[in-house]
Amino acid sequence: MLPDAYFAGHFDGEGCLRMEKHHKIWRLRISVRGAHKPVIEAYKEKFGGSIMPRPDASTNKLLWDWYMVHQGNCLIFINSVLPFSMEKKEQLAIAKEWLNLRMAGNLRHPSQDLRDFGESCSIKMSELKKIC
């Protein structure tokens, strides 16, 4: 099994965190795209989630997407990589704060405050992606 520091470095370069609305409720989606399937499979083995093939039309190469939306597993992933992350540390910290609040509340019927906080987190995370 690969160490957490490896996952953090790989995720910093190839990964993505984003907030998305699902049935009017904010949720976190974590994903990684790569050509080396054994590394992508290591994410699924350690953290759960799903893997989908994604042909890259520009290179005619087969890429693999690992993604996860189960909020409990997302928190486990974040707790594992956050101490080692460099490039995505701020995004991971925002996502962790949101997940902790979301999981402490009513998951099926979140309060308006939690919905507003999810919107705010989504905006902050998007802005961090634009920083070069």
LUMVOVO-674827 format. One line per field, with one value per residue (C-alpha): residue number from 1; residue in three letters; chain; x, y, z. Coordinates in steps of 0.2 Angstrom, whole numbers, padded with zeros to 4 digits. Example, Ala and Ser with C-alpha at 12.3 -4.5 7.8 and 13.67 -1.06 7.14 Angstrom:
# residues 2
k	c(1,2)
r	c(ala,ser)
c	c(A,A)
X	c(0062,0068)
Y	c(-0022,-0005)
Z	c(0039,0036)
//
This chain:
# residues 132
k	c(1,2,3,4,5,6,7,8,9,10,11,12,13,14,15,16,17,18,19,20,21,22,23,24,25,26,27,28,29,30,31,32,33,34,35,36,37,38,39,40,41,42,43,44,45,46,47,48,49,50,51,52,53,54,55,56,57,58,59,60,61,62,63,64,65,66,67,68,69,70,71,72,73,74,75,76,77,78,79,80,81,82,83,84,85,86,87,88,89,90,91,92,93,94,95,96,97,98,99,100,101,102,103,104,105,106,107,108,109,110,111,112,113,114,115,116,117,118,119,120,121,122,123,124,125,126,127,128,129,130,131,132)
r	c(met,leu,pro,asp,ala,tyr,phe,ala,gly,his,phe,asp,gly,glu,gly,cys,leu,arg,met,glu,lys,his,his,lys,ile,trp,arg,leu,arg,ile,ser,val,arg,gly,ala,his,lys,pro,val,ile,glu,ala,tyr,lys,glu,lys,phe,gly,gly,ser,ile,met,pro,arg,pro,asp,ala,ser,thr,asn,lys,leu,leu,trp,asp,trp,tyr,met,val,his,gln,gly,asn,cys,leu,ile,phe,ile,asn,ser,val,leu,pro,phe,ser,met,glu,lys,lys,glu,gln,leu,ala,ile,ala,lys,glu,trp,leu,asn,leu,arg,met,ala,gly,asn,leu,arg,his,pro,ser,gln,asp,leu,arg,asp,phe,gly,glu,ser,cys,ser,ile,lys,met,ser,glu,leu,lys,lys,ile,cys)
c	c(A,A,A,A,A,A,A,A,A,A,A,A,A,A,A,A,A,A,A,A,A,A,A,A,A,A,A,A,A,A,A,A,A,A,A,A,A,A,A,A,A,A,A,A,A,A,A,A,A,A,A,A,A,A,A,A,A,A,A,A,A,A,A,A,A,A,A,A,A,A,A,A,A,A,A,A,A,A,A,A,A,A,A,A,A,A,A,A,A,A,A,A,A,A,A,A,A,A,A,A,A,A,A,A,A,A,A,A,A,A,A,A,A,A,A,A,A,A,A,A,A,A,A,A,A,A,A,A,A,A,A,A)
X	c(0000,0006,0010,-0002,0012,0013,-0006,-0005,0009,0000,-0016,-0008,-0003,-0017,-0032,-0047,-0059,-0075,-0092,-0107,-0126,-0135,-0154,-0152,-0139,-0121,-0108,-0090,-0083,-0065,-0057,-0040,-0037,-0021,-0014,-0006,-0020,-0011,-0010,-0028,-0033,-0023,-0034,-0050,-0041,-0037,-0051,-0066,-0074,-0076,-0065,-0071,-0061,-0059,-0052,-0042,-0046,-0031,-0018,-0028,-0023,-0034,-0035,-0043,-0054,-0055,-0069,-0078,-0093,-0097,-0094,-0087,-0074,-0070,-0066,-0055,-0046,-0044,-0037,-0025,-0017,-0020,-0004,0007,-0002,0006,-0004,-0021,-0019,-0031,-0044,-0043,-0045,-0060,-0068,-0064,-0072,-0088,-0088,-0087,-0101,-0112,-0109,-0114,-0131,-0146,-0139,-0156,-0163,-0148,-0151,-0151,-0135,-0127,-0133,-0126,-0110,-0109,-0111,-0097,-0085,-0089,-0084,-0068,-0063,-0066,-0056,-0041,-0041,-0038,-0022,-0007)
Y	c(0000,0017,0029,0044,0056,0048,0050,0069,0073,0064,0072,0089,0087,0076,0078,0089,0094,0102,0106,0101,0102,0085,0087,0105,0098,0103,0088,0086,0077,0071,0064,0060,0057,0047,0035,0023,0012,0004,0021,0025,0008,0011,0026,0015,0001,0013,0025,0017,0026,0021,0020,0025,0024,0040,0041,0056,0062,0074,0060,0044,0038,0029,0038,0032,0043,0039,0048,0048,0057,0047,0061,0050,0042,0060,0065,0050,0054,0072,0068,0056,0068,0085,0084,0081,0092,0108,0114,0109,0112,0127,0118,0102,0113,0121,0105,0097,0111,0109,0090,0091,0103,0094,0077,0085,0091,0083,0075,0074,0091,0103,0120,0135,0141,0124,0127,0145,0139,0125,0139,0149,0135,0131,0149,0149,0132,0138,0154,0144,0134,0150,0155,0151)
Z	c(0000,-0004,0010,0013,0008,-0009,-0011,-0005,-0018,-0032,-0028,-0027,-0045,-0053,-0041,-0040,-0026,-0029,-0022,-0032,-0029,-0028,-0026,-0019,-0006,-0007,-0007,-0010,-0025,-0025,-0040,-0049,-0067,-0073,-0086,-0074,-0068,-0054,-0045,-0048,-0042,-0026,-0022,-0023,-0013,0001,0001,-0008,-0023,-0041,-0056,-0074,-0090,-0100,-0117,-0120,-0138,-0140,-0136,-0140,-0123,-0111,-0094,-0078,-0067,-0048,-0039,-0023,-0016,0000,0012,0026,0015,0008,0026,0029,0013,0018,0035,0027,0014,0023,0033,0018,0005,-0002,-0017,-0011,0007,0008,-0002,0008,0024,0018,0012,0029,0039,0028,0030,0048,0049,0037,0045,0062,0055,0047,0031,0022,0027,0030,0038,0027,0037,0031,0013,0013,0021,0007,-0006,0002,0002,-0016,-0021,-0010,-0017,-0035,-0032,-0025,-0042,-0051,-0042,-0052)
//
